[in-house]
């Protein structure tokens, strides 16, 4: 009889332990799975998920521009090589016809900037966007898709 009572108590003790251990194990397993997906799951970045252009436009090298910058305290100049990415060959022909006007616009835009502005990545990107906008106002047939700075040197004295 005493042995049966002891077995019954051990059985109740095991049942209580299982009722306590099973929920803890479930929480640990769920937490581990969530942690795995959070830290090791596939990460998508906006830059990676952005679709790449399927075609590269017509490239046109405009050469090197050496321009005085708008700094007042010091003498500063920029030496910039620019390549245009155009939408098609018709635009290239129009750019060739209007090349002096486009080069004058590029010089005008770059010379209005200060050396501290064009040295920053944000400044270069802003300059790029301003140049695209300015050149596209000159063209009638199509437009500039992008501008690439193949050389960009700023010097102050």
C-alpha positions as CSV (number, residue, x, y, z in Angstrom):
1,X,0.0,0.0,0.0
2,X,2.7,2.4,0.9
3,X,4.5,1.6,-2.3
4,X,1.4,2.4,-4.3
5,X,0.9,5.7,-2.5
6,X,4.6,6.6,-3.3
7,X,4.1,5.6,-7.0
8,X,1.0,7.8,-7.1
9,X,2.9,10.8,-5.6
10,X,5.7,10.3,-8.1
11,X,3.2,10.1,-10.9
12,X,1.6,13.4,-9.8
13,X,5.1,15.0,-9.4
14,X,6.0,13.9,-13.0
15,X,2.7,15.3,-14.3
16,X,3.3,18.6,-12.6
17,X,6.8,18.8,-14.0
18,X,5.6,18.0,-17.5
19,X,2.9,20.6,-17.3
20,X,5.6,23.1,-16.3
21,X,8.3,21.9,-18.8
22,X,6.2,21.5,-22.0
23,X,5.1,25.2,-22.2
24,X,8.6,26.4,-21.5
25,X,10.0,24.1,-24.3
26,X,7.3,25.4,-26.7
27,X,8.2,29.0,-26.0
28,X,11.9,28.3,-26.4
29,X,11.3,26.5,-29.8
30,X,9.1,29.3,-31.0
31,X,11.6,31.9,-29.9
32,X,14.5,30.1,-31.5
33,X,12.6,29.8,-34.8
34,X,11.7,33.5,-34.7
35,X,15.3,34.5,-33.9
36,X,16.6,32.3,-36.8
37,X,14.3,34.0,-39.4
38,X,15.0,37.4,-37.9
39,X,18.8,37.2,-38.0
40,X,19.4,34.6,-40.8
41,X,16.4,34.9,-43.0
42,X,16.5,36.4,-46.5
43,X,17.1,40.1,-46.2
44,X,15.8,42.4,-48.9
45,X,17.2,45.8,-49.4
46,X,15.5,48.5,-51.3
47,X,18.6,49.0,-53.4
48,X,18.9,45.3,-54.2
49,X,15.2,44.9,-55.0
50,X,15.1,47.9,-57.4
51,X,14.9,46.7,-61.0
52,X,18.0,47.3,-63.0
53,X,17.6,49.0,-66.3
54,X,17.3,46.4,-69.1
55,X,19.1,48.4,-71.7
56,X,22.0,50.8,-71.5
57,X,21.4,54.0,-73.5
58,X,23.6,55.6,-76.0
59,X,26.8,56.9,-74.3
60,X,28.3,60.2,-75.3
61,X,31.6,61.6,-73.9
62,X,31.5,65.4,-73.5
63,X,35.1,65.7,-72.5
64,X,36.8,67.5,-69.6
65,X,35.4,70.7,-68.0
66,X,37.8,72.8,-65.9
67,X,35.6,75.4,-64.1
68,X,36.2,78.0,-61.4
69,X,33.9,77.4,-58.4
70,X,31.8,79.9,-56.5
71,X,33.9,80.0,-53.4
72,X,34.4,83.6,-52.1
73,X,37.1,83.0,-49.5
74,X,39.5,80.9,-51.6
75,X,40.2,80.2,-55.2
76,X,38.7,76.9,-56.1
77,X,38.2,75.0,-59.3
78,X,36.8,71.7,-60.4
79,X,38.0,69.4,-63.2
80,X,35.1,67.2,-64.3
81,X,34.8,64.7,-67.1
82,X,31.2,64.0,-68.1
83,X,29.6,61.2,-70.1
84,X,25.9,61.4,-71.0
85,X,23.7,58.4,-71.2
86,X,21.1,59.3,-73.9
87,X,17.8,57.6,-74.6
88,X,18.5,56.8,-78.3
89,X,20.6,57.7,-81.4
90,X,18.2,60.6,-82.4
91,X,19.0,62.3,-79.1
92,X,22.8,61.9,-79.8
93,X,22.4,63.7,-83.1
94,X,20.5,66.5,-81.4
95,X,23.1,66.8,-78.6
96,X,25.8,67.1,-81.3
97,X,23.8,69.9,-83.0
98,X,23.4,71.7,-79.6
99,X,26.7,70.9,-78.1
100,X,27.9,74.5,-77.5
101,X,24.7,75.3,-75.7
102,X,24.9,72.2,-73.6
103,X,28.5,72.8,-72.7
104,X,27.7,76.4,-71.7
105,X,24.9,75.1,-69.5
106,X,27.2,72.6,-67.8
107,X,29.8,75.3,-67.1
108,X,27.1,77.6,-65.8
109,X,25.7,75.0,-63.4
110,X,29.1,73.7,-62.1
111,X,30.5,77.2,-61.6
112,X,27.5,78.2,-59.4
113,X,28.5,75.6,-56.8
114,X,31.1,75.9,-54.0
115,X,33.9,73.4,-53.4
116,X,32.4,72.3,-50.0
117,X,29.1,71.5,-51.8
118,X,30.5,69.4,-54.7
119,X,32.9,67.5,-52.4
120,X,30.1,65.7,-50.6
121,X,28.3,62.7,-52.1
122,X,25.0,64.5,-51.7
123,X,26.4,67.5,-53.5
124,X,27.6,65.4,-56.5
125,X,24.2,63.7,-56.7
126,X,22.4,67.1,-56.6
127,X,24.8,68.4,-59.3
128,X,24.1,65.3,-61.4
129,X,20.3,65.8,-61.1
130,X,20.5,69.5,-61.8
131,X,22.6,68.9,-64.9
132,X,20.2,66.3,-66.2
133,X,17.3,68.7,-65.7
134,X,19.1,71.6,-67.3
135,X,20.3,69.6,-70.4
136,X,16.8,68.1,-70.9
137,X,15.3,71.6,-71.1
138,X,17.6,72.2,-74.1
139,X,16.8,69.0,-75.9
140,X,13.5,68.5,-77.9
141,X,13.8,65.0,-79.3
142,X,14.3,63.0,-76.1
143,X,16.4,63.3,-73.1
144,X,19.4,62.4,-71.0
145,X,18.9,59.3,-68.9
146,X,21.9,59.8,-66.7
147,X,25.1,61.6,-66.3
148,X,28.3,59.9,-65.3
149,X,31.3,61.8,-63.8
150,X,34.3,59.8,-65.1
151,X,36.7,62.3,-63.4
152,X,35.9,64.7,-60.6
153,X,38.7,66.7,-59.0
154,X,38.2,69.8,-56.8
155,X,41.2,71.9,-55.8
156,X,41.3,75.0,-53.5
157,X,44.2,77.3,-53.1
